């Protein structure tokens, strides 16, 4: 089960932009639920719809780049129809705006999300045009508790992360801005966290049981902060370190590096106890994360 999270009251009517959605087979994870990257992709499609309303149907001359995104799973997200995606504009700053999202099934909120887009011109933040601000304000929306990625300078150093994996950008990772897209980057962090969990488990054979165990360890919360564009071609390194282990969860810090230069940061929260199978109860793994502590 996904640990409980206590956001404010959530219902589809709180979001002014809503879509119906059915989970398709390619959007499922190995255990048959909708994957975390698929939920992020659904939220991104909602964001694009909001940007279309604000900037007009034609592609804007100045595309607002995404600087941060978050997904928080509140319950299982099983396959099938009946999903409603809600989206709205939570805050508007001089050069940026924040969108919030809710994913609902049978009236229950099963996931929340948030993204921040910064308006820019010639690569620098630029004030939002007045008509765009007006249209964003007219959309409106609800606010969910924000979880900003900590930009502690210690996390900008590659050697601070005890576990790392090299990732090669693929052409298929690019978005319409010709940089590696938001969902692809989130997938990189999730893939490397799965590699860390495999290491923690002892790198057993890749059976179906292990695949589902890895999914149970996968983070229920992922917050991503973009520091600069990630381009193709290129080989990058994703580092992961544990920053806290509490009674129920492991808190991770992640860094994305181009050589020694940090180009992205992320934080994640996941479980450290998984079902053993065969009626043997749960396997407690918290002590195995000690060697993965972030170096200060």
C-alpha positions in Angstrom: 0.0 0.0 0.0 1.1 3.6 -0.6 1.6 5.4 2.7 -1.1 8.0 3.5 -0.6 11.7 2.8 -2.9 14.3 4.2 -3.5 17.1 1.7 -6.4 19.6 2.0 -9.8 18.4 0.8 -9.6 17.4 -2.9 -12.4 16.9 -5.4 -12.5 17.4 -9.2 -14.7 20.5 -9.0 -11.8 22.4 -7.4 -10.0 22.2 -10.7 -11.3 24.4 -13.5 -9.6 22.4 -16.3 -10.7 18.7 -16.4 -10.2 15.7 -18.7 -11.4 12.1 -18.7 -8.7 9.5 -19.1 -8.4 5.8 -19.5 -5.1 4.0 -18.6 -3.6 2.3 -21.6 -1.5 -0.8 -21.5 1.8 1.0 -22.4 1.2 3.3 -19.4 1.3 0.5 -16.8 4.2 -0.5 -14.6 5.4 -4.2 -14.2 2.8 -4.7 -11.4 -0.1 -3.5 -13.6 -0.7 -0.1 -12.1 -0.3 3.2 -13.9 3.4 4.2 -13.7 4.6 7.3 -12.1 6.0 8.7 -15.3 2.6 8.1 -17.0 0.9 10.1 -14.2 3.5 12.9 -14.8 2.8 12.7 -18.5 -1.0 13.1 -17.9 -0.3 16.2 -15.7 2.1 17.6 -18.4 -0.7 17.3 -21.0 -3.0 19.2 -18.7 -0.3 21.9 -18.3 0.0 22.2 -22.1 -3.7 22.7 -22.3 -3.5 25.6 -19.7 -0.6 27.1 -21.6 -2.6 26.9 -24.8 -5.4 28.9 -23.2 -3.0 31.5 -21.8 -0.7 32.0 -24.7 -3.1 31.2 -27.5 -3.6 28.2 -29.8 -0.5 29.0 -31.8 2.9 28.1 -30.5 4.1 31.1 -28.5 7.2 32.9 -29.7 8.6 32.6 -26.1 7.9 29.2 -24.7 7.7 29.1 -20.9 10.3 26.4 -19.8 9.4 24.1 -17.0 11.6 24.7 -14.0 10.1 22.3 -11.4 7.6 19.5 -11.2 6.2 17.1 -8.6 4.0 14.1 -8.4 2.6 12.6 -5.2 0.8 9.3 -5.2 -1.8 9.0 -2.5 -3.2 5.6 -3.3 -2.9 2.8 -5.8 -3.5 3.8 -9.5 -4.9 0.6 -11.1 -5.4 0.0 -14.8 -8.7 0.8 -16.4 -11.1 3.6 -17.3 -12.7 6.2 -15.0 -9.9 8.7 -14.3 -10.4 12.4 -14.2 -7.4 14.7 -14.4 -8.0 18.2 -12.9 -5.7 21.2 -13.4 -5.6 24.8 -12.5 -3.4 27.9 -12.0 -2.4 28.2 -8.4 0.0 31.2 -8.3 1.1 33.9 -10.8 4.4 35.8 -10.2 5.9 38.5 -12.4 7.8 36.1 -14.6 6.4 32.7 -13.7 3.2 30.7 -12.8 2.5 27.5 -11.0 0.0 24.9 -12.0 -1.5 22.2 -9.7 -3.1 18.9 -10.6 -5.3 16.2 -9.1 -5.9 12.7 -10.4 -9.3 11.2 -9.4 -10.9 7.8 -9.8 -14.4 7.2 -8.6 -14.3 10.5 -6.8 -11.1 9.6 -4.8 -8.0 11.7 -5.2 -5.2 9.2 -6.0 -2.4 11.6 -7.0 -1.5 15.2 -6.8 1.0 17.3 -8.8 2.5 20.7 -9.3 4.7 22.4 -11.9 6.3 25.8 -12.2 7.0 27.5 -15.5 9.2 30.5 -16.0 8.6 32.9 -18.9 11.8 33.8 -20.6 13.2 35.8 -23.5 16.7 35.2 -24.9 17.4 32.7 -22.2 16.6 35.1 -19.3 13.4 35.4 -17.1 11.1 37.9 -18.6 7.8 39.5 -17.3 4.7 37.7 -18.4 2.7 39.8 -20.9 -0.4 41.5 -19.4 -2.9 39.6 -21.6 -1.3 36.2 -20.6 -1.5 37.1 -16.9 -5.1 38.0 -17.3 -5.9 34.7 -19.0 -4.0 32.7 -16.4 -5.9 34.5 -13.6 -9.2 33.8 -15.4 -8.4 30.1 -15.4 -7.9 30.0 -11.6 -7.4 26.9 -9.5 -6.5 25.3 -6.2 -3.3 25.1 -4.1 -1.7 22.0 -2.7 1.2 21.9 -0.2 4.4 22.7 -2.1 7.5 20.7 -1.7 10.4 22.6 -3.2 13.7 20.9 -4.0 16.5 21.9 -1.6 19.3 23.6 -3.5 21.9 23.2 -0.8 25.3 23.9 -2.4 26.5 20.5 -1.0 24.1 18.8 -3.4 25.7 20.4 -6.4 28.8 18.3 -5.9 28.9 14.9 -7.7 31.1 13.3 -5.0 28.4 13.9 -2.4 26.3 11.1 -3.9 27.4 7.6 -2.8 25.5 5.9 -5.6 25.5 6.9 -9.3 24.7 5.6 -12.7 25.5 7.0 -16.2 22.6 7.8 -18.4 22.8 8.5 -22.2 20.3 10.9 -23.6 18.2 9.4 -26.4 16.8 11.2 -29.4 13.3 10.0 -28.3 13.8 11.8 -25.0 13.6 15.2 -26.7 10.5 17.4 -26.5 9.4 20.1 -28.9 11.9 22.5 -27.4 14.7 20.2 -28.6 15.8 19.5 -25.0 15.4 16.4 -22.9 11.8 16.5 -21.7 10.3 16.7 -18.2 8.9 13.2 -18.2 12.1 11.7 -19.6 14.2 13.4 -16.9 11.8 12.1 -14.2 12.2 8.7 -15.7 16.0 8.9 -15.4 15.7 9.6 -11.7 13.2 6.8 -11.2 15.4 4.3 -13.2 18.5 5.1 -11.1 16.5 4.8 -7.9 15.4 1.4 -9.1 19.1 0.5 -9.6 19.8 1.6 -6.1 17.0 -0.5 -4.7 18.3 -3.5 -6.7 21.7 -2.9 -5.0 20.0 -2.7 -1.6 18.1 -5.9 -2.2 21.3 -7.7 -3.2 20.8 -7.8 -7.0 18.7 -11.0 -7.1 17.7 -12.5 -10.4 15.3 -10.3 -12.4 12.1 -12.4 -11.7 8.6 -11.1 -11.7 8.7 -11.1 -7.9 11.7 -8.8 -7.9 10.1 -6.5 -10.4 7.1 -6.0 -8.2 9.3 -5.6 -5.1 11.2 -2.8 -6.9 7.9 -1.2 -7.7 6.9 -1.3 -4.0 10.2 0.5 -3.2 9.7 3.0 -6.0 9.1 6.5 -4.5 5.5 7.7 -4.0 6.7 11.2 -4.2 9.1 12.7 -6.8 10.0 16.4 -6.9 12.3 17.6 -9.8 14.1 20.9 -10.1 15.6 21.9 -13.5 18.8 24.0 -13.3 19.5 24.2 -17.0 18.6 22.5 -20.3 19.6 18.9 -20.8 20.6 18.4 -24.4 21.1 15.6 -26.9 23.5 14.0 -27.6 25.1 13.6 -24.2 26.0 11.2 -21.4 25.0 12.3 -17.9 25.5 10.9 -14.4 22.6 10.6 -11.9 23.7 10.5 -8.3 21.5 9.4 -5.4 22.0 9.7 -1.6 19.8 9.1 1.4 19.1 12.2 3.4 16.8 10.7 6.1 15.2 7.5 7.2 12.1 7.8 9.4 9.6 5.2 10.8 8.0 4.5 7.4 10.0 6.2 4.7 13.3 6.8 3.0 14.1 10.4 1.8 16.4 10.6 -1.2 18.4 13.5 -2.8 19.3 13.1 -6.5 21.6 15.2 -8.7 22.0 15.2 -12.4 25.5 16.0 -13.7 27.1 16.9 -17.0 30.7 16.2 -16.1 31.2 18.2 -12.8 28.4 20.6 -13.6 25.1 20.0 -11.9 22.2 20.5 -14.3 19.3 19.1 -12.2 18.2 18.2 -8.7 15.4 16.0 -7.4 14.0 14.6 -4.1 12.0 11.5 -3.6 10.3 9.7 -0.8 9.6 5.9 -0.7 9.0 3.0 1.6 11.7 0.9 3.3 9.5 -2.1 4.1 8.1 -4.5 1.5 6.0 -7.6 1.5 8.2 -10.7 1.5 5.6 -13.0 -0.2 4.6 -16.5 0.8 2.9 -15.2 3.9 6.3 -14.3 5.5 5.2 -10.8 6.4 7.3 -7.7 5.6 11.0 -7.3 5.0 12.5 -4.3 6.8 15.3 -2.7 4.8 15.9 0.6 6.6 19.3 -0.4 8.0 20.5 -1.3 4.5 20.2 2.4 3.5 22.9 3.5 6.0 25.7 3.1 3.5 23.8 5.2 1.0 23.8 8.4 3.1 24.5 11.6 1.3 28.0 12.8 2.0 28.4 16.2 3.6 
